[in-house]
Amino acid sequence: MPRTIPFVARALVTTLAVALVACSSNAATDAPDAKTEVAVDTAQEWTQGYSATLTFHGGPADPTGKGATLQLDRDLTSGASTVFAFGSTHLQWPAISLSMTDNVYEINGKQTTLEFHLGLGLLVGSGSGPGGGPPEVHTPAVGTYPFSCKPPLLRVVYKGFQYKSTCPDLNGEIQVTQWSKTAGGRMVGTFSGTLHVYLANTSHQDDCSTADTVKRGEIADTAITCPVAKPWTVDVQGHFGFTLPPPDGGAG
């Protein structure tokens, strides 16, 4: 596990140099793999893991009502085969997606149950987008991605409730400073912002829906899944460094 260094004062990116490395001689069918070299203090960067500071406000996770903070420093090396979903399984080729879901059972020597999820969504799209436009891609390169109703996204599940970055009007961002779509490549970045408690509902599948009416008994309002009546939140701040594992479905 790397030495823990206060996150707020970090300046992760000082110089960016982007090099495109072709994955195939047929550039028309196989897009190049963009890799970015970033000047980072190596003590701050995980080979396979993440650090996150979580401060809960309201609800069962904050019994005193004064804020409750948890610190996660997670080395995922031994669990890489189970925590990452990477590749094109269930997707139309050549689409590639990436997510990390970590189940935590002990924090500071105390037994608990917490799930931390970072979903980068589609790294490479397939087919065509709406109106015949380019395919939808969520995290196509290095960059800063503000919280929105789509990936990249964060989710925390704790004390029986989940909190998500996809609720409307949340402040926060996920910054990707190194990007890759191939096994052995590096995906590195930071995250910070506020997640809102989220009440999952099987009839509301699209967090980007702005409808405020109930049609045919189906909930179509994010105010139901992101309830104003429960303004429970968690402030998140941290960084991640992943070495991409062998892909599922033959991607990469």
C-alpha positions in Angstrom: 0.0 0.0 0.0 1.4 3.4 -0.9 2.2 6.0 1.7 -0.9 8.1 2.4 -0.5 11.8 1.5 -3.1 14.5 2.1 -5.1 14.7 -1.1 -6.4 18.3 -1.2 -3.0 19.8 -1.8 -2.0 17.5 -4.5 -1.2 18.8 -8.0 -1.5 15.6 -9.9 -0.9 17.0 -13.4 2.0 19.2 -14.2 2.7 18.3 -17.8 0.7 16.3 -20.3 2.3 14.5 -23.3 -0.1 12.4 -25.4 1.1 9.6 -27.6 -1.2 7.6 -29.8 -0.1 4.0 -30.1 -1.9 2.0 -32.8 -3.5 -1.3 -31.7 -3.8 -2.5 -35.3 -2.5 -1.7 -38.7 -6.1 -1.2 -39.8 -6.8 2.3 -38.3 -10.3 2.3 -39.9 -11.5 -0.6 -37.7 -9.3 -0.4 -34.6 -8.9 3.0 -33.0 -5.5 3.7 -31.5 -4.9 3.5 -27.8 -4.3 6.9 -26.3 -1.9 6.9 -23.4 -0.9 10.0 -21.5 2.2 10.4 -19.4 1.7 12.6 -16.4 4.2 14.0 -13.9 3.0 12.4 -10.6 4.7 11.8 -7.3 5.0 8.0 -7.4 4.1 7.8 -3.7 0.7 9.2 -4.5 -0.1 6.8 -7.3 -1.6 3.3 -6.9 -0.5 0.5 -9.1 -3.8 -1.3 -8.4 -6.1 0.5 -6.0 -7.6 3.7 -4.7 -7.9 6.0 -1.8 -11.2 7.7 -0.8 -12.3 10.0 2.0 -16.1 9.7 2.6 -18.0 12.1 4.8 -21.6 11.3 5.3 -24.2 13.9 6.2 -27.6 12.9 7.5 -29.3 9.5 7.6 -28.2 6.3 9.3 -24.6 6.8 8.3 -24.4 10.0 10.3 -26.0 9.2 13.7 -24.7 12.3 15.4 -25.8 14.7 12.7 -22.4 16.3 12.7 -20.9 14.3 9.8 -19.2 10.9 9.9 -16.0 10.3 8.0 -14.5 7.1 6.7 -11.1 6.7 5.1 -10.5 4.0 2.5 -7.1 3.0 1.2 -7.6 -0.1 -0.8 -5.0 -2.2 -2.5 -6.9 -4.2 -5.1 -4.0 -6.3 -6.4 -5.2 -9.6 -5.0 -8.8 -9.1 -6.0 -8.4 -7.6 -9.5 -10.1 -10.6 -11.1 -13.3 -9.9 -9.2 -13.5 -6.1 -8.7 -13.1 -5.1 -12.4 -15.6 -5.4 -15.2 -13.5 -4.7 -18.3 -14.1 -5.6 -21.9 -16.9 -6.1 -24.3 -19.1 -8.9 -22.7 -22.8 -8.2 -23.5 -21.7 -5.2 -25.7 -21.6 -5.0 -29.5 -18.0 -5.1 -30.8 -15.8 -3.1 -30.8 -17.4 -1.4 -27.7 -15.3 -1.6 -24.5 -16.4 -0.6 -21.0 -14.7 -0.4 -17.6 -16.0 -0.3 -14.0 -14.6 -1.1 -10.5 -16.8 -2.4 -7.7 -15.1 -2.9 -4.3 -16.8 -4.6 -1.4 -15.3 -3.5 1.9 -15.9 -5.6 5.1 -13.6 -3.9 7.6 -12.6 -0.3 8.2 -10.2 0.8 11.0 -10.4 -2.7 12.5 -14.2 -2.7 12.7 -16.5 -5.0 10.8 -18.8 -3.2 8.3 -20.3 -3.5 4.9 -19.6 -0.8 2.3 -19.5 -0.9 -1.5 -17.5 1.6 -3.5 -18.1 1.8 -7.3 -16.4 3.8 -10.0 -18.0 3.3 -13.3 -16.2 4.8 -16.3 -18.8 3.5 -18.8 -17.9 3.1 -22.4 -14.3 3.7 -23.3 -15.0 2.8 -26.9 -18.4 2.9 -28.6 -20.0 0.8 -31.3 -22.6 1.3 -34.0 -23.9 4.8 -34.3 -25.5 7.3 -32.0 -28.9 9.1 -32.1 -29.7 10.3 -35.6 -26.9 8.3 -37.2 -24.2 10.3 -35.4 -21.1 9.0 -33.7 -21.5 6.2 -31.2 -22.0 7.1 -27.5 -18.8 7.1 -25.5 -18.6 8.1 -21.9 -14.8 8.3 -21.1 -13.0 8.4 -24.4 -9.7 10.0 -23.3 -8.0 11.9 -20.5 -10.0 14.8 -19.3 -12.3 16.3 -16.6 -15.8 14.8 -16.5 -18.3 16.8 -14.3 -20.9 14.7 -12.4 -24.0 14.1 -14.6 -26.7 11.6 -15.2 -24.3 9.4 -17.2 -21.0 7.8 -16.6 -18.3 8.3 -15.5 -20.0 8.0 -12.1 -19.5 7.1 -8.5 -21.7 5.0 -6.2 -21.4 4.3 -2.5 -23.6 1.8 -0.7 -23.5 2.0 3.1 -25.9 1.4 6.1 -28.5 0.1 3.7 -28.6 3.1 1.4 -26.8 3.9 -1.8 -25.5 7.3 -2.8 -24.9 8.2 -6.5 -23.3 11.0 -8.5 -26.1 10.8 -11.1 -28.7 12.8 -9.1 -29.5 16.2 -10.6 -27.5 19.4 -9.7 -24.7 17.8 -7.8 -21.2 19.4 -7.7 -18.3 17.2 -8.5 -16.1 15.7 -11.1 -14.0 12.7 -12.1 -10.6 13.6 -13.6 -8.8 11.0 -15.8 -5.1 11.8 -16.1 -3.9 8.5 -17.7 -6.2 6.5 -20.1 -5.9 3.2 -21.8 -8.2 0.6 -23.3 -5.9 -2.4 -23.4 -4.8 -5.0 -20.9 -1.8 -3.8 -19.0 -2.5 -0.1 -19.7 -3.0 2.5 -17.0 -6.1 4.2 -15.9 -5.3 6.9 -13.4 -7.2 9.9 -12.0 -9.0 11.7 -9.2 -12.5 12.3 -8.0 -14.2 14.9 -5.7 -17.7 16.1 -5.1 -21.0 15.2 -3.4 -23.2 12.1 -3.9 -26.9 12.1 -3.0 -28.9 9.2 -1.5 -30.5 7.3 -4.3 -33.6 5.0 -3.9 -33.4 2.5 -6.7 -36.6 1.7 -8.5 -37.0 -0.9 -11.2 -39.4 1.2 -13.2 -37.0 4.1 -13.4 -34.0 2.9 -15.5 -32.8 6.2 -16.9 -31.2 8.8 -14.6 -31.2 11.2 -17.6 -35.0 11.3 -17.7 -36.3 14.7 -16.9 -40.0 13.7 -17.0 -41.9 14.8 -13.9 -45.1 12.8 -14.5 -46.1 9.3 -13.8 -47.2 7.5 -16.9 -49.0 4.1 -16.9 -47.9 3.6 -13.3 -44.2 3.9 -14.2 -42.0 6.3 -12.2 -40.3 8.7 -14.5 -39.0 11.3 -12.1 -35.6 11.6 -10.7 -37.1 13.3 -7.6 -38.4 9.8 -6.7 -35.0 8.1 -6.9 -33.1 11.2 -5.6 -35.7 12.2 -2.9 -35.7 15.8 -1.8 -37.3 14.6 1.5 -34.1 12.7 2.3 -31.3 15.2 1.6 -28.7 12.7 2.8 -25.3 13.1 1.1 -21.7 11.9 1.2 -18.8 14.1 0.3 -16.1 12.1 -1.6 -12.5 12.9 -2.4 -9.8 10.6 -3.6 -7.6 9.2 -6.3 -7.2 5.9 -8.2 -4.6 4.0 -10.2 -5.6 0.9 -12.1 -3.6 -1.5 -14.3 -6.2 -2.9 -16.7 -6.7 -6.7 -16.4 -7.2 -9.1 -19.2 -10.5 -8.2 -20.8 -13.7 -10.1 -20.9 -15.2 -10.8 -24.3 -12.0 -10.4 -26.3 -11.6 -6.6 -26.1 -8.3 -5.0 -26.3 
